[in-house]
Amino acid sequence: MSDKYRRVRDIQAAPPAGPSVRQAGPTPVKAAVVVLSVLVLLVSALGYFSVGRLGNDVASAGNLALGGGQGMKGRAPDGATDILLVGSDSRSDAQGNPLSDEELERLRAGVDDGEENTDTIMIIRVPNDGSSATAVSIPRDTYINDDEFGNMKINGAFASHKVARRDELLAEGEDDEKRIENLATDAGRQGLIGAVSDLTGVEVDHYAEVGLFGFVLLTDAVGGVDVCLNNDVQDEFSGADFHAGVQTLDGAEALAFVRQRHGLPRGDLDRIVRQQAFMASLVNKVLAAGTLTNPSKLSDMGTAVERSVVIDENWDIMSFATQLANLAGGNVVFNTIPVTSIDGVGDFG
């Protein structure tokens, strides 16, 4: 790693509500379903997309400095492909169309403050032979130092760069709203890519962005996902209201389940653990007999991809899906970046 990059283990998460809990270090969880789950919106409907729908209807993003500016995979020294997967709370779909009032109500999205936070940030590394993979989650409250905006939480990098670029375009006299939105969004994505690279020392080869509503649509498409809670839970912020025990969550309920961080002992760190458990259950459902052979379910999953996923324009997702086939053996490691403590204060905040 270059000296320009700050050691990841020195980064600290912002303090959530609750008692101090120290994280001694990450414990890898080897389960193929975990990594496959974060890519499921991209590759689970391959049978449906094989007729050509993927190339025509899935949104793509250009003007991203990926893989050292080449925008191609395999630029890492070890030949691996490094993917930045982002979960966005955008109130628009991947095609730029605003979500309807009914859809926003299902999301419990609240008042739109005009900013797009990226509360799920994950780097996935897959070697060229597809024999293994590593996924590393970056907590949303991780403090960084941005060259333009100073000390800030990493989940605000996208919004800060997008808003700044929008203001620049307006000051320059640009009046085409669609062009402004596209250019500003590109700047937001590039700002986040740069922030992640500066934090980790990893050059991102490919970029994938998933909107909140896609998560809801996919969960509903597979008929709901089973989870098990040790205790009853009720949280007014996320909308989580569940009883203890095993239950099947629909899309809106699932979103509340994975978004909850208030009331959890370690805040966002525990939310990441909850997301991991849900993702594993989701992919088990997707890979279950009858799901991928059901034309109706495949069509619904395809709709979820089209409406909510953006990938970089140079990514051959069909080839990558073939590459992932070798992960079926479970040779996958899932981690969260180490933090010194959840209530500590670091160099940046």
N, C-alpha and C positions, 0 to 999 in steps of 0.2 A: 504494500500500500504506500502510496506517495506520502511524503511528509506534509503535503498541503492539506491532507484530510485529518480531521480530528478523530481520535480513537472513539469508537462507538461506545465502549464501556464507560466512558466519562460523561456520556449524555444522561440527563436526568429528566424524569417525567414530572409534569406539573402536579401539584398536590390535589387529589380529589377529596371529597368529604369522607370522613371516617378515620379510624385509628391508624397509627403508623404501622406499616408492615414492611419488612425488608425482604427484598428478593435476592437470595443468595446467588442465583444464576439460573440460566435456562435449562430445562430438562427436555431433550429432544423427544418428540412423539413420532414414532415411525408408523405411518398409516397412509397408504396411497390415496385413500378417499379424501384426506385433508387437502392435499394439493390439487387433486382432481376437482374438488368442489369449488375452489376459487376460480377454476378455469371452465367450470361446467357451462356457464352461459355462452362460452365461446365454442365449445367442441361437443357438447352433449347431443346436439341435433345434427350430427354429421350426415346421418342417413337422409335427413330432410334436405340439407343444404347441398348434397352431392349432385343434385340436378341443376345446380348453378345459382341458386338463390343467394348464397353467401356473398358472392362477388358483387351482386347487383344491389343488394338491399342493406347490408351492414355498413354503418357509418364509419368513415375513416378520417384520420387527422394527418395533415401534412405539416411541413415547416417545423418539424421536431428534430432537434440535434441529437440523434440517437447513435449509439455505437461509435462514439468519437467523431460524430458528424457525418458518418456514412449511411446511417439509417438501415444497416444490414445486420443480420445476426452473426454470431461467431466472432465478435471482435475482442472478447475477453482473452487474456493471455493463455488460459487453459482451453480455449475454444468453446466455452459454454455460452449459452444464450441466457441473458439476464432480462427478465420481464418486470416492469413496474405495473402492478395491478392496483387500481384506485377505485374506491367507492365514493361517488359524488352525491351530495344532497340537492342536486339541481332540480328545479321545478319544471324543467323542460325535458323532452325525450331526446334521444340521440340524434334525431333529425332536426332538432331545434324548435319543435312544436311545443307550446305550453301544455302542461298537463291540465286536464279538465278539473272543475271544482269537485266532482265526484271522486276523481282519482286522488286529488290532494287530500280530501277528507279521509280516504282509506289509508293514506300515508301518515296522517296526523302531523302534517308538515308544519303547521303553525303559520305565523306571519312571515312572508318573504322579506328578508332584510336586504335583498339585492346582492348578497354574497353567496358564493358556493364554497362550502367547506368540504374537505376531503377527509372524512373521519375514519376511513379504512385505507391504509397504505401498506402494501406488501411487495417485497421483492422475491421473485421466484427464479431460481437458477436451475437450468436443465442442461446437462452436458450434451454434446452433439450426438452421442450414441444413445441418449435417452435412457441410460441404465439406472439413473438415480435422479433425485431432485431435492432441492432445499428451498423452503419457503420461510422468509423472515418477516414478521410483522413489526411495523414501527408504530408505537402508540401515538395517538393523535395529539397528546399533550406534551410530546417531546419538544423541548426548547432547542432552537437552532439560531444561528446568526446569519441573516440574509444580507448579501452585499448591498442591496438597495434599501431594505427596510429595517435592518438592525435585528435586535433580539425579538424573537417571536415563536409562537407554537407552529410546528410544521404543518398542521392542518389548515393554517391560514395562508400558506405560501401561494397556493393556486389563486385564491380570491384577491390577495394583495396585488399580484402581478397582473391579473385580469383587469382590475379596477384602474390601476395605473395606466395600462395601455389604452383602455377606453377613454380616460381623461385626455391622454395625449392626442388620440384621433379626433376627439371633439374639438380640442384646441386648435388642431390643424385645419378645421373646417369640414371634416368628413361628415356627411349627413345621410349616408346609406346605412340604415340601422343593421341590416343583415351583415353587411361587410364589417361594420364595427364589432358586432357580436362575434363573428368568426375570427377576426384578427385578435380581439381581446382574449377570447378563449384559448387560442393558440399560445398567446403570451402566458396565460395562466398555467397551461400544461407545461410549457417550457420552464417556467419558474419553479414548479414542483419537481420536475425532473432534475433540475440543477440542485435544488435543495437536498433531494435524496442522494444524489451523487456526491455532494459535498459532505454529507453526513456519513455515508458508508464507504466511500472510495470506489463504488461500483459504477461503471459506465453502463447506462441502460440501453439495451438493444431493441427492446420492443415495449410498447405502451398499450395498456388496455384500461378502459374506464367504464364502470358499470353504474348506472343510475339506480336510485332507490326503488323506482317502480318496477324495474326489471327483476329485482329480488322478489317482489310480491307476485309478479306474473309467473315466474318460474315455479315458485312454491305452489301456487294454485294449479299450474299446469300438470304437476305430478300428483295432484290430489291431496296436498298437505304433507307435513313432515312431523314425525313423532319426536317428542322430547320428554325428558323426565326431570322433574324438579324435586329437591329434597324438602322444600318448604313452600308454603303459599307465598305469593309475591304480588305486590300492588305498587305501581309507580306512576304518578300523574304525569311525569315529564315524557316518558317514552310511550305511555299507554299500556304498559305491561300489567296484566291482571289475570293471574293464573293460579290454579290450585296445585297443591303438591301431588306428585305422582306422574304417571305416564299419560300423555295427551297428544292429540294431533292438532297442529296449528295450521290455520290457513295463511294466506300470504300476508295480510295485514297484521295478524297476530304474530307471525314469525318475525316481521320487521320490528315490532315492539320488543320481542324477546331478545333479539341480537343488538338492539340499540340501547337497552337499559344499562346505565352505569351508576345512577344515583341509588343509594342503598346497598351497593355492593362493597365489601370491605376494602378492596383495592381499586375501586373505581374502574378506570378504563382498562387496566391490566386484567381484571376479572371479566370485563366485557369481552376481551379478546378470547379468553378461555371459553366463554359461553358461545361465542361465534364459532370457534373451532368445533365444539361439540355439535352445534347445529349443522355446520357444513358437512361433517361426517355423516350425519343422519340424512341430510338432503341427497348426497351423492349415493348413499346406499339405496335410497328410493329411486333415484334416476336410473341406476344400474340394475334395479330389480327386474325380475322377469316380467315382461309385458309392457314396460315403459317405452323402451327404445324400439319396440316392434309395433307400437300403437300409433298409427298415422295421425290421429287427432291430437295425442299428447305431443308428438313431434312437431306438429304444426303450431301448437300453443307455445312450445319452447322456442321455436323459430321466431315467433312474434315477439317473445321476450327479448331475444337477442337483437332483433331489428330495432325495437323501440328504445333499448336501454344500453346498448354496448357500442363503444367507439374504440377502434383499434388503429394503430399507425398504418399508414398507407402502404408501407413496404413489407408488411407481415403476410407471408403465405401461410395462412392459418390451416389450410388443409394439409400441407406438408408437416406442419408442427403437430397436428393431431396424430399423424402417423408416427411421429417421433415419440409421442407420449404413450404409445401402445405398450412399450417395454416397461412402463411403470406399474403394470398390473401386479407385479410381485411384491409391492409394498416397500420398495427401497426408497423411501422418502423421509426427510427430516423436516419437522416443523418447529420453528423457534420464534420467540419475541426478543428484540434486542435487549441486552442486559441493562439494567438501571441501577444506580447506587442506592436509591431509595425512592419511594413514591411521594415522600413529603419533604425531600431535600431541596436545596437550592444550588444550582450549578453556575457555571460561568455566564450563561445566557439568560437565566431566570430561575 
